[in-house]
Amino acid sequence: MKSHLLVIVLLLLISLSIPLSSSNPGQLYSVTFEEKGLPYGMNWSVTENGQVLTSTGNIIFHLANGSYVFTVSPIGGYTANRYSFNVTVAGDNITETVYWGEVYYPVTFREIGLNAGTLWNVTAGFQTVSSTSQTMVFELANGTYQYSIPPVNGTLPSPSSGRIVVSGSPLTVILYFRIPVNITFLVTGLSGGSYWSVTIDNRTYGSTEPFIYVSTLNGSYSYKVNLPFNYYASHPTGKVSGNTLVFVQANSFIPWEVLIAVIVIVDVFIVARIRKSRSASRKQQQQ
């Protein structure tokens, strides 16, 4: 009996002398990376020792105890608070959070034509910025934005509106503020109701009246006068600027009376030839 008790005591002492393991050496634990700040549905990736996991939500690795290095892949247009994590797994699950924020790029609007110190403003996206200097700067994330600029002290901006696309780099938009002007073209020498036109600043304006009015911004423009068949302008091209009246003299290659007479004679001749040809054809058929 004493020997049995002695054996039990010895076994208890031996068991107490063996340190208890806090975990199964083959057990796997989760290392979770959660993202905050990315748009819904956007992919992002984390790499560990060549293993790349990608997700639109949390990224979870299943690893045994040990030390690991994780790398977060960059995303264009966004910046993360950390791109590298040194993690030690020691018998428990771990969660790390990656915070993302959008990268903003400077979009500069530069005006030309306003007097120094003049207040002007630009609306881009949902922001409106005012300035009395020659430039103003918006900080915008990647994306497409509509912009608009109102008139200033009787001057009009060119362009007055448009669209900008921010794609990973700064942008500059040049605006020209100019006074609106009217350019009038007056033609003489055309027969009533004749259509004629003027091409100026890559746009064509036409009329059957003696006047053509062009409203534009002050500047230097080249123009070309386009007259109907049988007419030519003594000065078909030129340059204009400011509020201007341009006289256009239309000259006829052939007087209209003569031209109409020639057309009538030609028509009569053609009709006579047709009738003669048909008559000869009938005679051949009768024979």
C-alpha positions as CSV (number, residue, x, y, z in Angstrom):
1,M,0.0,0.0,0.0
2,K,2.8,2.4,0.9
3,S,4.6,1.5,-2.3
4,H,1.4,2.4,-4.3
5,L,1.2,5.8,-2.5
6,L,4.8,6.4,-3.2
7,V,4.3,5.8,-6.9
8,I,1.3,8.2,-7.1
9,V,3.3,10.9,-5.3
10,L,6.2,10.5,-7.7
11,L,3.9,10.7,-10.7
12,L,2.3,13.9,-9.3
13,L,5.7,15.4,-8.8
14,I,6.8,14.5,-12.3
15,S,3.7,16.0,-13.8
16,L,4.1,19.2,-11.9
17,S,7.7,19.5,-13.1
18,I,6.6,19.5,-16.8
19,P,5.6,23.0,-18.0
20,L,2.1,23.2,-19.5
21,S,1.9,24.3,-23.1
22,S,-0.4,27.3,-23.6
23,S,-1.4,26.2,-27.1
24,N,-1.3,23.4,-29.6
25,P,1.9,23.9,-31.7
26,G,-0.1,23.0,-34.8
27,Q,-3.0,25.3,-34.2
28,L,-3.6,28.2,-36.6
29,Y,-4.8,31.7,-35.6
30,S,-6.4,34.4,-37.6
31,V,-4.5,37.7,-38.5
32,T,-7.2,40.0,-39.7
33,F,-6.6,43.3,-41.6
34,E,-9.6,45.5,-41.7
35,E,-9.8,48.6,-44.0
36,K,-11.5,51.9,-43.3
37,G,-11.9,54.7,-45.8
38,L,-12.0,53.0,-49.2
39,P,-15.1,53.2,-51.4
40,Y,-17.5,50.3,-51.2
41,G,-16.5,47.5,-53.5
42,M,-12.9,48.6,-54.0
43,N,-10.2,45.9,-54.0
44,W,-7.2,46.1,-51.8
45,S,-4.4,43.6,-51.0
46,V,-2.0,42.5,-48.3
47,T,1.1,40.3,-48.9
48,E,2.9,38.0,-46.4
49,N,6.0,36.0,-47.6
50,G,4.8,36.0,-51.2
51,Q,1.2,35.2,-50.4
52,V,-1.1,37.9,-51.7
53,L,-4.7,38.1,-50.4
54,T,-7.2,40.5,-52.1
55,S,-10.6,41.6,-50.9
56,T,-13.2,44.3,-50.9
57,G,-13.5,44.0,-47.1
58,N,-11.5,42.4,-44.4
59,I,-8.4,40.3,-45.3
60,I,-7.7,37.3,-43.1
61,F,-4.6,35.2,-42.8
62,H,-4.5,31.9,-40.9
63,L,-1.1,31.4,-39.4
64,A,0.7,29.4,-36.7
65,N,2.6,31.0,-33.8
66,G,5.5,33.0,-35.0
67,S,6.7,36.4,-36.3
68,Y,5.5,37.7,-39.7
69,V,5.9,40.8,-41.9
70,F,2.8,42.0,-43.8
71,T,2.8,44.5,-46.7
72,V,-0.1,46.6,-47.8
73,S,-0.2,47.3,-51.6
74,P,-0.6,51.0,-52.6
75,I,-3.8,52.1,-54.3
76,G,-3.7,55.0,-56.8
77,G,-5.5,58.1,-55.6
78,Y,-5.4,56.9,-51.9
79,T,-2.9,56.8,-49.1
80,A,-2.8,54.4,-46.1
81,N,-1.7,55.2,-42.6
82,R,0.7,52.2,-42.7
83,Y,2.0,50.0,-45.5
84,S,4.0,47.5,-43.3
85,F,3.1,45.5,-40.2
86,N,5.4,43.4,-38.0
87,V,3.1,40.9,-36.3
88,T,3.9,38.2,-33.7
89,V,1.3,35.4,-33.3
90,A,1.4,33.9,-29.8
91,G,-1.6,31.8,-29.2
92,D,-4.2,34.3,-30.0
93,N,-6.1,36.0,-32.9
94,I,-4.9,39.5,-34.0
95,T,-6.7,42.3,-35.8
96,E,-4.9,45.3,-37.5
97,T,-6.7,48.3,-39.0
98,V,-5.6,50.1,-42.2
99,Y,-6.9,53.6,-42.5
100,W,-7.2,55.0,-46.1
101,G,-7.6,58.5,-47.2
102,E,-8.0,60.1,-50.7
103,V,-5.0,61.9,-52.2
104,Y,-5.8,65.5,-53.3
105,Y,-4.1,67.2,-56.3
106,P,-3.9,70.9,-56.9
107,V,-6.0,72.2,-59.8
108,T,-5.0,75.8,-60.6
109,F,-7.2,78.3,-62.4
110,R,-5.2,81.2,-63.9
111,E,-6.9,84.3,-65.3
112,I,-5.5,86.6,-68.0
113,G,-7.1,90.0,-68.8
114,L,-8.5,91.3,-65.4
115,N,-7.1,94.3,-63.7
116,A,-4.9,93.6,-60.7
117,G,-6.9,93.2,-57.5
118,T,-10.2,92.4,-59.3
119,L,-12.4,89.8,-57.5
120,W,-13.3,86.8,-59.5
121,N,-14.5,83.3,-58.6
122,V,-14.7,79.8,-59.9
123,T,-17.1,76.9,-59.1
124,A,-15.6,73.4,-59.5
125,G,-17.6,70.4,-58.3
126,F,-19.4,71.6,-55.2
127,Q,-16.8,74.2,-54.2
128,T,-16.7,77.9,-55.0
129,V,-13.5,79.8,-54.5
130,S,-13.0,83.6,-54.8
131,S,-9.7,85.4,-55.4
132,T,-8.2,88.8,-56.1
133,S,-5.0,87.4,-57.3
134,Q,-4.2,86.0,-60.8
135,T,-4.5,82.3,-59.7
136,M,-6.7,80.2,-57.4
137,V,-6.1,76.6,-56.4
138,F,-8.6,73.8,-55.7
139,E,-7.5,70.6,-53.9
140,L,-9.4,67.8,-55.7
141,A,-9.3,64.0,-55.6
142,N,-9.2,61.9,-58.7
143,G,-12.4,62.2,-60.6
144,T,-14.3,64.3,-63.2
145,Y,-15.5,67.8,-62.3
146,Q,-17.6,70.5,-64.0
147,Y,-16.5,74.1,-63.6
148,S,-18.0,77.4,-64.3
149,I,-16.9,81.1,-64.2
150,P,-19.3,84.1,-64.1
151,P,-18.7,87.4,-65.9
152,V,-16.6,90.0,-64.1
153,N,-17.2,93.8,-64.5
154,G,-18.5,93.5,-68.0
155,T,-15.8,91.0,-69.2
156,L,-16.6,87.5,-70.2
157,P,-14.3,84.5,-69.4
158,S,-13.2,82.1,-72.2
159,P,-13.9,79.3,-71.5
160,S,-16.8,80.2,-69.2
161,S,-17.4,76.5,-68.3
162,G,-16.0,73.1,-68.9
163,R,-14.9,69.8,-67.5
164,I,-11.7,68.8,-65.8
165,V,-10.5,65.2,-65.2
166,V,-8.1,64.8,-62.2
167,S,-6.1,61.6,-62.7
168,G,-3.1,61.4,-60.3
169,S,-1.4,64.7,-61.2
170,P,-1.9,68.5,-60.9
171,L,-3.8,70.5,-63.6
172,T,-3.8,74.1,-64.8
173,V,-6.7,75.9,-66.5
174,I,-6.1,79.2,-68.3
175,L,-9.0,81.7,-68.5
176,Y,-9.1,84.7,-70.7
177,F,-11.3,87.6,-69.6
178,R,-12.3,89.8,-72.5
179,I,-14.9,92.4,-73.4
180,P,-17.8,91.3,-75.7
181,V,-17.8,92.9,-79.1
182,N,-20.0,92.9,-82.2
183,I,-18.5,92.5,-85.7
184,T,-20.9,93.5,-88.5
185,F,-20.4,92.5,-92.2
186,L,-22.3,94.5,-94.8
187,V,-22.4,93.2,-98.4
188,T,-23.4,95.3,-101.4
189,G,-23.8,94.2,-105.0
190,L,-25.7,90.9,-104.4
191,S,-29.1,90.3,-106.0
192,G,-31.9,90.3,-103.4
193,G,-32.4,87.1,-101.4
194,S,-28.9,85.7,-102.3
195,Y,-27.4,83.5,-99.6
196,W,-23.9,84.5,-98.5
197,S,-21.8,83.7,-95.4
198,V,-18.7,84.7,-93.3
199,T,-16.4,82.2,-91.6
200,I,-14.7,83.7,-88.5
201,D,-13.0,82.0,-85.5
202,N,-13.8,78.6,-87.1
203,R,-17.5,79.3,-87.2
204,T,-19.6,80.1,-90.2
205,Y,-22.5,82.7,-90.1
206,G,-24.9,82.9,-93.1
207,S,-27.7,85.2,-94.2
208,T,-29.9,86.2,-97.1
209,E,-29.9,89.8,-95.8
210,P,-27.2,92.4,-96.5
211,F,-26.0,92.2,-92.9
212,I,-24.3,89.5,-90.9
213,Y,-23.8,90.1,-87.1
214,V,-21.1,88.2,-85.1
215,S,-21.0,88.6,-81.3
216,T,-17.8,87.4,-79.8
217,L,-15.1,88.4,-77.3
218,N,-12.6,91.1,-78.1
219,G,-9.5,89.8,-79.9
220,S,-8.0,89.6,-83.3
221,Y,-9.8,87.3,-85.7
222,S,-9.3,86.2,-89.3
223,Y,-12.3,86.0,-91.5
224,K,-13.3,84.7,-95.0
225,V,-16.3,85.9,-97.0
226,N,-18.2,83.2,-99.0
227,L,-20.3,84.5,-101.9
228,P,-22.7,82.6,-104.2
229,F,-21.8,81.3,-107.6
230,N,-20.9,84.0,-110.1
231,Y,-19.8,86.4,-107.4
232,Y,-16.5,87.3,-105.9
233,A,-15.5,89.7,-103.1
234,S,-12.9,92.3,-103.8
235,H,-11.3,91.5,-100.4
236,P,-12.5,88.0,-99.5
237,T,-10.3,87.6,-96.4
238,G,-8.9,89.9,-93.7
239,K,-8.5,90.5,-89.9
240,V,-10.8,92.3,-87.5
241,S,-10.8,93.3,-83.8
242,G,-13.1,95.1,-81.5
243,N,-16.5,96.5,-82.5
244,T,-16.1,96.7,-86.3
245,L,-18.1,97.2,-89.5
246,V,-16.7,95.4,-92.5
247,F,-17.9,96.4,-96.0
248,V,-18.0,93.6,-98.5
249,Q,-18.3,94.5,-102.2
250,A,-19.7,91.6,-104.3
251,N,-18.7,91.6,-107.9
252,S,-20.3,89.5,-110.6
253,F,-18.1,87.5,-113.0
254,I,-20.9,87.8,-115.6
255,P,-23.8,90.2,-115.5
256,W,-26.9,88.3,-114.3
257,E,-28.8,89.3,-117.3
258,V,-26.2,87.8,-119.6
259,L,-25.9,84.7,-117.4
260,I,-29.6,84.1,-117.5
261,A,-29.7,84.6,-121.2
262,V,-26.9,82.1,-121.7
263,I,-28.7,79.6,-119.5
264,V,-31.9,80.0,-121.5
265,I,-30.0,79.6,-124.8
266,V,-28.3,76.5,-123.5
267,D,-31.6,75.0,-122.3
268,V,-33.3,75.8,-125.7
269,F,-30.4,74.2,-127.5
270,I,-30.5,71.0,-125.3
271,V,-34.3,70.7,-125.8
272,A,-33.9,71.1,-129.6
273,R,-31.3,68.4,-129.7
274,I,-33.4,66.1,-127.7
275,R,-36.5,66.6,-129.9
276,K,-34.4,66.2,-133.1
277,S,-32.9,62.9,-131.7
278,R,-36.4,61.6,-130.9
279,S,-37.7,62.5,-134.3
280,A,-34.8,60.7,-136.1
281,S,-35.5,57.7,-133.9
282,R,-39.2,57.5,-134.9
283,K,-38.3,57.8,-138.6
284,Q,-35.9,54.8,-138.3
285,Q,-38.6,52.8,-136.6
286,Q,-41.2,53.6,-139.3
287,Q,-38.8,52.5,-142.1
